[in-house]
Amino acid sequence: PKLNEHTMGVKCVFPYKSNDANPTELQKRVELLQAKRLGKWNLSCTLYLYQHKDKITIPHSVGKKLYLMNFYYAEAVPQKCYLMSKNQVIEADNEMGGILEKIKSLYVNKHGHTIQIQGVEYEIGDFVVRWGSVSQGNNTSKGTIVEVEYKPSLLPNEGAMMLQEFVANIVSEKTPLGLDFTPKLNLPELYSNQHTTYQYVSVFKTLGLLYNNKKKAEKEAHPKLGPQLR
């Protein structure tokens, strides 16, 4: 596989104390490890629903739900966004967001179907830890999501043990890590923002975000969340 300036390490994404908008305990644990603060970061995810005005039967290959992810931090690929539908994730130009807003006869972004995450990032040796407050619609906090990157590992299915051990040092409760990337996903060989997009959307589904029906969201979430920390 070809390396480039945007190559990143394997990441895990998981919710942290969903009712705690200010995770002071997590920050204390990270700072005790002599972490270097890198700055702020944020991302957004918007759900578009397929809604053809003529109510025709859509092909099986066309997803009824389309997720648009944008990452805003140093390592993010400039001018790129990520689209996920039916467990398939592709990279696209940033203009895609504007295009989706214009073709409302196909996909509609209904009120409240956008999530924003804003937070801070720290570097601890070979690891980068990011966490942020989740908001949706009226900006009310929906909890906190954590992202941990292990920089030396570039292959998606490697580095799980190192991530498990590190997360156990900064998070007290048992935490599932979504590191199960099956061949059906058709993701790149090297870890990429496409893998990260898949993890974030899976977490949003599990938490019932972007949906009015939490039980339906949980049913649609990927059933395998990877190994459990003990």
Secondary structure as UniProt FT lines:
FT   TURN            5..6
FT   STRAND          10..16
FT   TURN            18..19
FT   HELIX           24..32
FT   TURN            33..34
FT   STRAND          36..50
FT   TURN            53..54
FT   TURN            60..61
FT   STRAND          65..72
FT   TURN            74..75
FT   TURN            78..79
FT   STRAND          80..85
FT   TURN            86..87
FT   STRAND          88..93
FT   HELIX           95..102
FT   TURN            104..106
FT   STRAND          107..108
FT   TURN            111..112
FT   STRAND          114..124
FT   TURN            125..126
FT   STRAND          127..136
FT   TURN            137..139
FT   STRAND          140..150
FT   TURN            151..152
FT   TURN            156..157
FT   HELIX           160..170
FT   HELIX           183..185
FT   HELIX           193..206
FT   TURN            207..210
FT   HELIX           214..220
//
